[in-house]
Structures are given as C-alpha cells and as structure tokens.
Amino acid sequence: MSDANESGGTTEPGHAKGSEDVSGPESAPDGATGPDGRPSAAELLRERRGVVQREARRVLNRPTARASIRDRLTGLLAAGEEAYDLDRPTDVYGDRIVGALEERVASLLGKEAAVFFPTGTMAQQVALRCWAGRTGNPAVALHGLSHPEVHERQAFSQVSGLRPVRLTSEPRQPTAEEIRDLPEPVGAVMLELPLRDAGFLLPTWEELTALVDAARERDAVVHFDGARLWETTEHFGRPLDEIADLADSVYVSFYKSLDGLGGAALAGPRTLVEEARTWRHRYGGMVFQQFPTALSALIGLDRALPRLPEYVRHARVVATALREGFTEAGLPWFRINPETPHTHEFQVWLPHPPEITAEAAVRQAEQTSTLLFGGWWDSPAPGISRTEVSLQAEGLEWSAAEVGEAAREYARLLREV
C-alpha cells in the first residue's frame, strides 16, 4: 500500500476511501454544502471531528498528519539532530541524506540495495514492471483486496502494462493452494503484509513460507507489498531481515507505521534497484530535494520502529477491553476484526449506519475529552459501520479498565444519537 493516491484511514459517510490519509479525508466530501451554500451535516461533523482530534485529552492515536506545519517542522528539528547531521548539505536528486536512508533500509531488510520513491504506488509499479521485463510475463497474482486492486484506479494496467490476476477476493490471506491452482502462468506473486482492507491480517509464518514456496513452484518471483511490514515482527516472531528474505523484492512505507512525512523504498537485488532508479526517473519520481521526508523517515526508524512490538501487544489488550466493554453494555452485535489483532491496527464493526457511529464518537470526545474512535466510518453493508483503530504512543497510557469504561460510555451514546 502506498502513497499519493492511497488509503490511510476510514472514511466519511458517503465518501470513498481517501488518499494517503491516516484518519479520513481532509477535503470536504462531495455535497459538503447544500443549495443554500451552508455546510452539510457531514461537513459540520468533519469539522467537529478535527477539533476533538486536536483537543481531546485522551486518544488511542493522535495522527501527526493533523498537526500544524509549525509543530511538524519543530518536531523534525528537535528529533533530527539525533538521526542525521543537520549541518551537512541537503540532498540533490537523491544523494546524501536520501542515500543514507536507502542504505539503512537495505540493511534493515537484509537486501543488497534499496531506492527511495516519493510514493509506494510508484515503487510497486516500477518493481513489478522490472520483474515483468525479466520474466517475460506481465501477469501479477495478487489479492482482490490488495491496494493496487482497490485504491489505485487500475494503475497496474493503465500505466504500467501489468495484468492483475486475482488469487481470491475473500477477506483473508490467500492460500498456497490458490497459487498452485492458478489457471495461467504469472511472472510475479504480490503479497500484502498485512492485508489492510481485510483487517490488517497476516498469515502465520508457516502459511507465509508455504505461499512463497508455491510461488517458486510456479517459477514466479515474490514481491512483498510491505507498506506496514515494520509492524509484523511481533506476529511472526522473527526479525525484519528474516521476513524480507522470503521475498525477491520488498516495498516499505515511511509514513504508515513510522510516522514520516511520506515516501517509500523498494529493496531487493542491486541490479533490480539500479533498473528501478531508471524507471523512477521515467515515472516522474526524480524529485529535486527530499531531505525533509528522508529526515522524518530516519527519525521514524530510530524512534517509532523499536516501539512497534509494544504497540502491537497493547493493541491486543485494547481489543479485548473493547470486546468486554461492548458486551457489558449490551450491544446486540459487534465485531472486533481480527479478534486478536495481528498488528497495532484492527477493525471495529457496529450495527449502526456511519452517521450514527461517527456522531457518537465525536459527541463522546466533546463531552468527556476522550476520543475512542478517531477515524471515519464506512459502511460495508446496509446498517453496518466499520472503522479502524490504530494504537500508538498515547494509546499505551490507557489501561484495560479505562478502555472498557470508554466502550461502555460510547455504547450509551449510540443509543442516544
């Protein structure tokens, strides 16, 4: 999953999943104003939500993407001294600090080399285009809920001449049997780890190795869509380089788990990376200077990456407490997906339309200064709402008892809206 046209969060009622946004679209949805020019109810709710995101005393996650420019730049300067020598010259077309970031990523993932990209959408297209040239086959086997299929407007076929072949569209990881049973040859198998739109799902380690083995049996290269690969080590019980070693190439994001300003990297064999640099230029990704983004990524590797396992463990505590709180509150139906989170992010499903669940979340923050659900809600089925919970540093301050109390209060407000 990637960047400039990518989903990062749940959405406003009636609004398609947004681009590269951790907690809902920043711009007003279609129809935000009525015929009299006044803001619609959805727009007013969006504005109230923005206020409580900034001002609530207790949140599970306060996205820095919502911070002011001044606060963001101040934070970069304060933390940047530890990550890089800020008295050195800035980068020019990817040298210096960007080069240092590339070397760091390649080392962490155990790959020969890595190359910086402004977006993950571009990084993955380039990677799979390069592999298609080497294998002679533009077909890419992937999940029907994977990011290129759902959030990139058919970029694989429209821009890069690739042909997606779906392994499955069910809300689960694919199986080795589905790779073996493909009715045609494919040049590459792309695995999204975790599979965000299915609930940030991961396979077991044994299932992952079986998927890779099945791809090798088909003489296909393996590419990991690892936008959030950083947060998988707790689930797999293995270091990053051992996980990445299963794949021929890996894409990682710098803002989804690491809280960077943006950007991505593609890691793999040195020859592939050098070819990817050429295609990056052709795709318009040869940006003159990227030092703020690169600096934020280095800070994320220093500060956020070591804490991700702790976030994952506490997300499981939060998920259990939510389940118990909703049960005690007598909600007729709800779902925590997955029941035990695989990463520090998971889904919550409730039996109410999005305008109800979103209003209750904002109202709870306005009344109690506790924001339990900070993201927008979408509707996977009539009368059902779904949102994503992402737990980071501030969420560690919540005890299970506090989460349960907030869940009961939220359920009470649902009945009042």
N, C-alpha and C positions, 0 to 999 in steps of 0.2 A: 504494500500500500504506500501511496506516495504523496505528492505534494500539490502542485498548483491547481489541479482540479480534483482534489481528493477529499474524502470524508474524514473528519476527525471527531465527530460527535453526533449526537442525536439531533433531531430537527424540530422546527416549529410545526405546529399543527398545520397541515395542508401545504407544507413546504418540503421540497425534495432535499435529500441529504446534501449538506453544503460542502464547500471545497476547503480542505486543509484546515478545518476548524475544530478545536478540541471540545467545543461545548455548544455548537449551534451556529447558524449563520449570523454574521454581523449585520448584513444589509437587511432591509425590511423585506418581507415576503411579498409576492405578487398580491395586489389587492390590499396593501397595507393601509391605504386611505380610501375612504368612501367617496361617493359622488359629491359630497359637500366639502371634500378636502380635509376632513377631520381624520385623525388616526383611527384605524380599525381596532377592534378588541385585541386582535393578535399582536398588532404593533405596540399597543399600550402594555400588554403582558410582557413583550420582549424588553421594553424599556424598564419595566419594574424588575424583571429578572436581572438585567445588567446592574441595576443599583444594588440588589441584595447580594449578587456575586461579589461585588466590591466591598460591601459594608458588613455583611454577616460576621458575627464573632466566631462562629463555629462552622466549618465546612470540611467535607472529606477531601476536597481538591479545589484549590483556587488557581485557575489557569493563568499563567503569566502572560499568555497571549492577550488577556484582557487588561493588563497593566498599562499605565501611561507610558508614552515614549520616554519621558524623563526618567521614570522609575526603571524602565528596562535598560536604558543606557547607563544609568548609575550603577545598576547591579552588574552589568558587564564589566565596567571599570573596576569595581570593587573586587570581583572574583577573578578577573582576568590576570591580575598580577601573578597569581599562583599557577595559572595554566600556561602562560606564554610571556616572553619578554616584550612588554608593550613599547619599549623604546626601539625595537627593531623596525625596519621599513615594512610598510603594508605589502600585501601581495599584489601581483600584476599577472592577470590571466592564469592564476592557479599556482604560483610559486610560493615560496616562503611559508607563511603560516598554513596555507592550504596544503602544501606539500607535507608539512609536519603532521597535519591531521590525517592525510592519506596513509602515511607510514604508521601512525598509531592504530588506525583501523585495521590495516593489513596484519599487524602484529597481534591485535586482539582476536582476530578471526582466524589466525593461522594460515593466511593466504599469501601468495607471493607478492601481490601488489593490490592497490586499491586506487580508485579515481573518484574525485568529488564531482557531484552533479547538483545543479540547482534544485531539481525535483526528482522524486522517486519514479514518477510516471516516465520521465525521460530515461532515467537509469535503467529501468527494466526493459523498455522498448529497445534500447541500444544493446543491452546484454543479449536478449533473445534474438535480435536481428543478427548480431555477430555469430551466435551459435547456429542460426539457420544457414548462414553462409558457409559455415564449416561442415555442418552435417548434410547440407543439400536439401533439407526438409523444413519448410516454414511452419509446419503444424506444431502447436504447443498444447499439450494436455494440461488442463487446469480445472479448478473447481468452478461451478456455476455461480457461487457466491464470492469468488475471489475479486480482488479490487479491480483488475482490468476489465472484468466482465460487468461489474455493477457501476463503477464510478468514473470510467474514463472515456465514455462516449465512443466506444468501438475504436479506440486509438490503435490497438494492435493491427486491425485490418485496414483502417482508413489511412493510417500514417506510415506504418512500418511493414506492410505487406505480409504480416503474420496471420495464421489461420487458427483461431482457438478451437480446441476440441474438448468438450466438457466431459469430465470424469463422472461427476454427479452434481446435482443441484440441491441435494438434501442438506439440512443444517447439521452437518457432521464433517469430520475429515474424510477424505477418500480412502479407499482400501487398496491394498496391493492387488487384490483380485480384479478390481476395476481397471487398474493399469494394465494388467496382463490380458484382460478381455477387450481392450481397445480394438475396434474393427479395422484400424488402419495404422500404418507406421506414423510415429511422431518424432520430430527432431529433438524436442525437449519436454520435460515434465516440470511444471512450476508448482511448488507447494508453498502456500501462505501459512506462515508460522508466527503468531497464532492466526486462526481464521476469524477475523474480526466480526464479520456480519453474522456469524453463527454463534456469537457469544464469546469471542476471544478463545476459541477452542484449540487445543493441542492434542496430537496423538500421544500415545505412550512412546517411550523410547523404542520398545520392540516394534511397535507399529510403524514408527518413522523409519527405522532401518529396513523393515520389510518393504515399505514404499520405495525407498531408494534402490533396494535390490531388484524390485520388479521393474523399475525404470531401466536399470542396467541390462536386465534381460532383454528389454526391447531395443537395446543399443541407443537409448536416449540419454542426453545429458540431463543433469538435475540442477535446477535453479531454485533457490530459496527466496521467496518474497518475505524477507525478514525485517520489514519495517519496524516491528516490535520484537525482533529476535533477542534484543538485550534482556527482555524480561522473562525469558524461557528457562533460564538455568535452574531455578528453584524446582520447576515442574520436572524437568528432565534429570536433575541431579547430576549434571555434567557441566564443565566449563564451556565458554563460548567457542573456543577453538575446536573442541571435540564435536560440538554440534555442527559448526560450519564445515567441518572436514567431510561431512557426508555429502555435501553439495559441490558441484563443479564451480558454481558462482553464487554469490550472495549479495542481495541488496539490503542495506540498513538505512533507517531514517535517523536524523539527528534531533527532531523536534517531538516525535510522538512519545517516546519514553524518556528522552534525555533533556527535554525542556529547552532545546535550542531554538534559534530564530527560524530555522528551516534547513533545507539542504539534505543531501543523501550521499551515499557512497556505494559503489559497486566494487566488490572484491573477488579475486579469482586468479587464474594463471596470468603471468606477466604479459604474455602475448595477447591474451584477450583484453586485458586492461589497456594496453597500448592501442589496440584497434578501437576500443571504446572511446578513447580520447579523440580519435579522428571523427567518429560519429557524433560525439558530443558537440564538436565544433559545427558539424553539418546541421545538427538539430537546433542550433542557436544557443547552446548551453555554455559557450566560451565567454563567461562574464568577466568584465574587466577587473573588478575587485570584489572579493567575497570575504574580506577579513572579519567583518562583524559576525557573519554567520559561522565562519570557521572557529572564531574565538568562542562563541557560545557553545559550539559542539565540543570543543576541548574542555570547557568548563563542565559540560554535562557528563563527559567521560570521567572526569575527576570526581564530581560531586554526586550526580544522580545515579550513575551506573552502580557504584558499590551499595546503594541503598535499595535497589530494586528487589532483591530477595526479601528484605524486611517488609517492603510494601506488599509483596505477594502473600506473605504469611499473615499479615494483618488483614488483608482483603478477605481472607477466609474467615477470620474472626467476625468481621463486619457482615459478611454474607449470612453467617449462622445467626447473628444477633437480629438482623433484619427479618429472617425467616421466623424466629421465635417471637419477635415483636408483632409481626403481622398476624401470626396465629393467635396470640393472646388478645389482639384487638378484634378478632372475629371476622377478618376479611374473608369473604366467601370463596375467593380463589386468588392465587398469585403464583408467580414463578420466579425463582432465582436461577439464572442460567449462565454457566453450569452451577449445579448445587454447591459444589466445591470449586471455587474459581481456579483456573489454571494459571492465570497471571494476576496482576493487581487491578484488572478491569473485568467487569462482568455485566450482565443484563438483568434488569428487573422488569417483569411483565405484570400488569394490573388490569382488572376487569372494568375499566372506565375509559371513555374517549380521551384523547390527548388534551383537549381544552380543560378537562376536569383535573387530570393529574398534574398538569403544568400549573394551573391556578392554585391548587392545594400546596404545591412545593413553594411557590413564591409567597403565598399567604403565611405559611409556617415561618419562613425567614423574616417576613415583616413583623410578625407577632412575637417571635421568640429569639430572633437573631441566630437561628440555627438553620442552615441550608443543607438538608439531607440529600436532595436530588437537584444538582445544579445544571444538568443538561436538559435540552428539549426532548420532547416525547414524540415518537412517531406511532403509526397505527398499523401493525402487521395484519390485523383482521378487524372487522367492524366491532366496535365496542371494547377493543383491547388497546392498551397503551404499552409502549416499550421505551425504556431509557437505558442509558449506560452509566454505570458507576465506575469512577476511576479514583483509586485511593493513592494519595501521595503524602508528602511530609506532614501536612496539617491533619490528615486523617489518622495518623499514628497517635494523636492525642486523645482520640475517642476510645473510651472503654466499651466493652460489650454491653454493659448496663446502660450507658449513655445512648448507644445506637438503638437498643431496644426501646428505650423511652421515647426517642425521636420517632421511631417507626410507629409506635402506638399513637403519638400525637398526630402524625401525618395521616394515619388511618382515620382518626376522628375528624380531621379537617376534610377528608374526602367525602364524608357523609354530609358535611355542611355545605359544600360548594354547590 
